[in-house]
Amino acid sequence: MEVHKEIDTRGLNCPLPILKAKKALADMASGQVLKVVATDPGSVRDFQAFARQTGNELVEQTSAGSEFTHYLRRR
């Protein structure tokens, strides 16, 4: 998967990872992929809800240790 932009939200708690992702997506073209790295365990369900509410596609979510990676495709 081609990632067009990556943001690091490690150490930030809800709602900051979502807000930063929303801001990053606003600067991206339709179809581009944003990678978000977070350490907040709540970010998993937060990004699922964010994708449902905004119409952006949550392509994939992975976790490794205490890090959670979310891939969003801009609508």
N, C-alpha and C positions, 0 to 999 in steps of 0.2 A: 504494500500500500504506500502510495506517495503522500508524504506529509508536507504541507505547504507552509505551516507555521507551527511553532512549538512554544508553549508557555510553561514556566516552572512555578507551581503554586505550593511547593513544599513548605511546611511550617505554617501555612495559612488555614484558618478554620472557616467553616460556612458562615456567611455566604460569599466570602472573598474569591474562592476558586471559580464559582459560577459567574460572579461579576466580571472577573478578569477574562473569562472565556467569552462572555457576551460581548465585551469590548473588542476582543481580538476578532471574533467572527464578523463584527460590523465592518471591519476593514478588509474582509476577504471576499473573493468572488464566489458566486454560486458554484457548488460542486467541489470546492477546495476542502482539504482536510486539515483540521486543527488537532494537535496532540497536546493534552493537558496532563502534567505529572503532579500528583497531589499526595499528601500524607494523611489527610483527614478521612477516616474510614466512612464517615457519612457522605463523602463525595460520590460514592458508588450510587446510592439511591438518589442523591441530589441531581446528578447528571442524567439519570434515567427520567426523572420528572422534568428537568429542564428541556430535554429533547422532545418529550411529549407536548409540552406547553408551547414551544417555539417552532416546532416543525422541522428543526434541524435533525439529521439522522445520527443516532448514536451507533457508530459502525462497530466499535469493539471496546471492551473494558478488560483490563488485565491487572493482576496484582502480583508483586514480587516483594516479599518481606513486608515492610511497612509502607511501601509505595504503591499507589494506584494510578494506572495510566488509562486515560479516556481518549477515544478518537471520535471526533464529531465532524460530520460532513455538512458544510454550509448549504442551506436550502436555496 
